[in-house]
Amino acid sequence: MNVAEIESLDHEGRGVAHVEGKAVFIEGALPGERVAYTSERKKPSYEIARLETILKPSSQRVMPRCPHFGVCGGCSMQHLEPLAQAAVKQRVLEDAFWHIARLKPASLLPPIVGPAWHYRRRARLSVRLVPKKGGVLVGFHEKKSSYVAVMETCPILPEAISALLPELKALIGGLSIPDRIPQIELAAGDAPPVLVLRILAALTPADEARLRDFAERHGVHLWLQLDGPETAQPFHPADAPWPVYRLPDFAVSLRFRPTDFTQVNHDINRVLVRRAVGLLDVRPGERIADMFCGLGNFTLPIARVGARVVGVEGSAPLIARARENAVANGLAERIDYHVANLFAVTSEQLAGWGRFDKMLIDPPREGAIELVKVFGDDAPARIVYVSCNPATLARDAAVLVHEKGYRLKAAGIANMFPHTSHVESIALFERHQ
């Protein structure tokens, strides 16, 4: 065994030490700790190691709340105090800006934090029939594995859903096709939670009766998905309304299909939207773009403040839902939506949508490199960029600052996924006048 002093955490939540000039990544170790470790994989410039003993623990180390922590791959940082997790993620963001783009934000935004437990309103649970492990398993994958973890509870899911995990196992195990239901998707809005069962074979009348009874006893809505996400349909109640989440600060409600993309953490999302609109400094009458707009999570609040908004998204079904939400919220006259592939956007396309005073960009993990590359002399004076990947944010920031004349005015993190290494962030860019 070897001994090392842990200096920091990497983007996967592993402890980082340097031993004889080589970086050593030790899962489960925390900054400030002295640990004994065993190397599992050695490369010329780094090693991957297994934590053996904590010789000097960090003052920020806590007892993981979940009994499945360390086996389940859903969380990686439950052993670190939640506020310290936010500080670590802020450091990951700052390091990405510096190492990838040679940039430092002019100011750091206070981290957006919220409840650390029972926050996850969206989840995709895997289902497997494993007789040698007692029958049907319902849960997240084991760490670094395709196996499903044996789970009886999950403290990051809503309490009612966490308590249902044993019941879901019994439900699937009692159906005629327990090996033909590979996943259950959770979508919890501001009404009864929705569970979407992916089914690969026909249900019997007895199966259907069992599902109806389950939904009524536990106060959930059940949907069935036979193929792709758009095939999901309400099963019981058959006339159940779609789920809804609300943004009270802007008097906005967004209706969505349970298989649509929405943020997993409603508390953090509300604060993030409020901060984004504030950083944009939206003024009535301005023309603002919302790129990768999805259902309208930012589009509708920006329009509510009084701006004219153009929302662009690559998914036609999401744009259809966004238009419906604009109408339902009385904002259709202020919003124009377009379906376009922003990963292949051209300067001609961008020009065709007209000139914008400001822009919000909220891309998936791949970032928005093709979009920022086509900015010309009439690019927006202010950009707010919401990111779920610090590396692609930093890459795109390098183009904005070093090639397009913007300044990185501010940046900070939102702890959208407590106890995981996922880093959600927001950055403000202003163009030189």
N, C-alpha and C positions, 0 to 999 in steps of 0.2 A: 504493500500500500504506500501511497504518496500523501503528502500534506501540502495544503495550499491555503492562501488567504484569498477570499472571494472579493473581487473589486466592484462588480456590477452584475446586472442581469442583461441577457441578450434579448432579441425580439421574440424568442420562443419561451422566455421566462427561465432560462437556464443560468445558473451561476457562472460567472466568467472569472478565471484566474490566469495569471501568466507565470509559467514555470520554465526557467532556463530559456526565456525568450519565446516560448511557444504558448499560444492561447489554449486553455483547457476549459471545456464546457461541461459543467457538472449539474445535472438535473436535480432539483430539490435543494440546492445550496443557495444561500441568500447573501447579499452584500454585507461585508463586515464580519462574516463568519470565518472561522478557521476549521477546516474539514480534512478528514482523511478520505481518499478516493482511490478507486481502481480504474485504470484506463481500459476501455473496451474497444476503441478504434483509434489507431494512430496514423496521422498524416504528416507530411513534412512541416506544415505550418500550424497545425492544431491537433487537439485530441478530444475525443468524446469519452466522458468518464462517468462512472457510477459512484454515487455518494455512499460511503460506508459508515462514517461516524462523524457527528458534529462535535468538534473539540471545544469550540467557543461559539455559542449560539448568538444570533442577532437579537437585539431588544425588540425588533419588529416581527419576530417569529411568533406565530399563534398556532393553536391546535386546530387542524382542519375540522370543519363542522360536519362534513359529509363522511359517513362511514365507508363510502366507496372511493374516496380520494386516493389517488395513487394507482388504482386499477382502471377506473373509468377515465376515458380520454376527454371528457367534457370540460374539465377544469385543470389548470396547471399551477395556480398560485394561491390556493386556499391556505397555505401555510404562511402567507404574508399578510400583515394587517391591511385592510382595504384602502385606507388613505395612503399608505406607503405604496400600494399597487399603482395608484394614480401618479405618484411622484416618479416611480420607475418608468411608467409609460410616457410621461413628459420627457424624461431623459432619452428614451428611445427615439422620440420625435426629434428632439434637438440634435441627437447624434446623426440621424438620417439626413437632416438638412445640412449639417456640416460635412459629413464624409462623402455624401453623394453630390451635393450642390455647392459646397463651400459658402453656405449662407447661415446667418444668424438672424432670427426675427428681431425687429426693433424693440418689440415688447412681448412678454409672455402673458397669455390670457390665463386667468384662474381656471384650474381644472373643473370640469363639470362632473359632479359626483351625485350619487343618489343611493337608494336602498341597495345593499349588497346582497340581499337574499330574496328569493321568490320574485325576481325581476323579469325572468325570461318568458315573454308572451308568445314567442315563435320558437318552435323546435321541431326537428325531424327525428323521431325515435325509430330505431331499427327493430324489427321483429324477426326472431328465428326460433324454429322448433328444434330444440336440442335435448333429446330424451335423457342423455347421460348427465345433464345438468338440471334435471327435474321437469323438463317440458318446455313450455314456451318462455322465451326471454324477451323482455321489452325494455329498451334503454339505449344509451349511447354506446358507441364502440369502445372497446378497451383501448388503452393508450398504445399508440403505434401498432394497431392490429385491426383486422377486419372482423374479429370476434365481437359479439355483443356482450357487454358487461352484465353480470348478474346484479340487478339493482332492485331494491325494495323501496327506495325513497330517493328524492333529488331536491335538495334545498335551493336550487336556483330556479326551478320551475314554480309556477303558482302553487300555493299550498294545496288547493283542491286537486290539482293534476298530480302532484307528487304523491298524495295519498291514494290516488287511483292506480298507481303502477301495479300493485298486486292484483287489483280487480281487472285491469286490462289483460294481464297474463291469463287469468282464469277465463275471461271472455273469449280470447282468441283460442285458448286451449279447448274450449267447449264447442267450437264451431266444427263443421264438417271439413273445412279446408285450412287447418292451422298452419300448414306449410306453404300456403299460397297467399299469405298476407305479409309482404316484406317490410312495410313501414306504416307508421301512424304519424301524421303531421298535426301539430298543435297550432291553432291560430286563435289567440284569446284577445278579443277586442274589449269594448266596454259593456258587453252583454254576455250571455252564456258562452263559454268557450266552445270552439269547434274542434272536433277530432276528425281528420280525414283518413279513412282507411284505404290504402292502396290494395286492391284485390286483383288476383290473377286467374280466378276461376269463379264459376257461378255459385251463388249462395242458394241454399235450400230454404224452403218456407220456415223450417225450424230455426235456421240461422238468422233469418230476418226477424223472427219473433224475439229471439235472444238479444239481438242488437237493439230493437225498439225498447225492450224492457230495461236494458242497460242505460240507454239515453235518458229514460224517464226517471229511473231510480237515482241517477247521479247528476241530473240537471245539466247535461251536455247536449250539444247538437252534433249528430253524426252525418258526415258526408262520405260518399264512396267515390273512389277514383279508379276507373277501369283502364286508363291508358295515360296519356300525357296530362299535365296540370289543368288544361282547359276542359278535360272530360269530367272533372270533379263536379258532383251534383249533390244537393241535399238528399239525405235518406230519411232521417227522422229528427225532428218533425219535417215532413215533406215540404211544407210551406214556410220553413224557417227563413227569416230574413238573413241577408248577408251580414257578417260582422262589421262593426264600425269602431273606429277610434277617433278621439276628439282632441283638438288643440284649443283649449278654452281661452287662451290669451287672445286668440284671433276669431273666436266664435265660429270655428270651422269644424265640420265633421267629415270624415272620409270613410266611405263605404268600400269594402274590398272583398274579393274572393279569397277564401282561406289559403289558396295556393299562390296568391300574388305576393310579390316582395313587399314587406313592410319592416320597419325597424323592430328589433326584438324587445327593446327596452322602452316602454312608453314614457316613463318618468324622465329618462335622459333625453329622449327625442323631443319632448316638449321644451325643455330648456335649450337644447341645441337649435331648434327652430327659432326660438326667441332670440338667441344670440346671433344667429345668421342674419335675421332680418335687421337686428340692431347694427351689426357690422356693415351691412349694405347701406345703412342710413337711407332707407327708402323714403322718397318724397313723392307726394301725389303728383301724377302727371308724367313721371319718369317712365322710360321704356326699359324694361329689365328682362334679361333672358334667364331661364332656368334650364340648364343643360343636364340631361339624364334625369328628367323630371319625374319619372315613374307615375304614381297615382296623383301627384300634386302636393306632396308633403310640404314643399317649400312654395310652390307656385301659388296655392290658394292664400296662405298668409301674406305673401308679398302683394297679391292683388287686393286683399282686404285692407291693407294700409293705404291703397289708392293708386298704385302703379299700374301701368299696362304691362302685361307679362306675356312672353312667348315661351311656351314649354316645348322642349324637344326630347324625344325618347325613341329608342330603337324598337320597342315592343308595341305592336299595334293593339293588342288586347289591353295593355296598361294605359295607352292613350285613350282608348274607348272608355275605360273606367275614370280616367282623369276628366274627360269631358262631362261624364255623368255627374261627377262630384262638383265640377264648376257650376253646372246647372242647379244642382240641389242646394248649393250654398249661395245662389244668387250672384255669382261672379262670372258667368259665361261671357258677358259683354266686355270684360276686361282682359280676357285670356284667349290667346290663339295657340292651338296645339299642332305640332307637326310630328310625323313619324319619320325618323331618319337615323341611319347608322353613323353615330358620332365617332366610331372607330375608323371610319373612312371618309370623314367629312372633308369637303374641299373649300377653298376660299370663295368659290362662286356660290356654293350652297349657303355659306355663312352670310355673304353679302345679300343673298336673296331674301333672307329673313329681316333685313333692314339693320339700321344702326342702333346700338344699345348704349344706354347711359351706364348701366352696370350689369353684372352677370353673376349668377350663382352656378357653380359646377359641383355636382355630386355623383361622381362616377363609381362603377364597381372597382374591384381590386386592380384591374388593369390600368386604371388611371385615364387621363384625357390628353395624351401626348399629341395625337393627330389634331385635336381641336386647338390646343394652344399654339401649335406650329403654324396654323393658317391665320393667326391674328395679324391684321395689317395696321396701317396708320390710324384707322378710325376705331380701333379696339376699345372696349369699355374702359372708362377711367378707373373703375373699382371692380375687383373680383373677390368674391368669397368662395373659397374652395373647401368643400367638406369631403374628407377622405377616410377610407377604411384600410389604407395601406401606406404607412409613412414613406416607404421606398419609392413608390410611384408618385406620391405627392412631391417628394424632394426632387425627383427627376423632372417633373413638370415645372416645378418652381425654378429650376435652373434655366429652363427655356424662357419662362416669363421674365426673370430678372436679368439674365445675361444676354438675352437676344431680343426681348420685346420691350424693354424699358420700364419694367415694373419694379417696385420696391416691396419687400416682404415686411409689411408693417406690424403684423402680430400673428401669433399662432398659439394654439393650446390643444389640450386633449379633452375628450369626453369619455368617461369610463362606461362605455355602452355595454361591455361584457365583463363585469367584475369576476375576478378569480380566473380569468383567462389571460393569455398574452396578447389578445386582440387589441389593437390601438386604433380608436376612432379619433379623428382630429379635425380641426377647423383652422383655416389660415386666411388672412386678409392681405390682398395685394392692391397697391395703388400705382397708377402710371404717372411717370414724371410729366409735369406740365411744361 
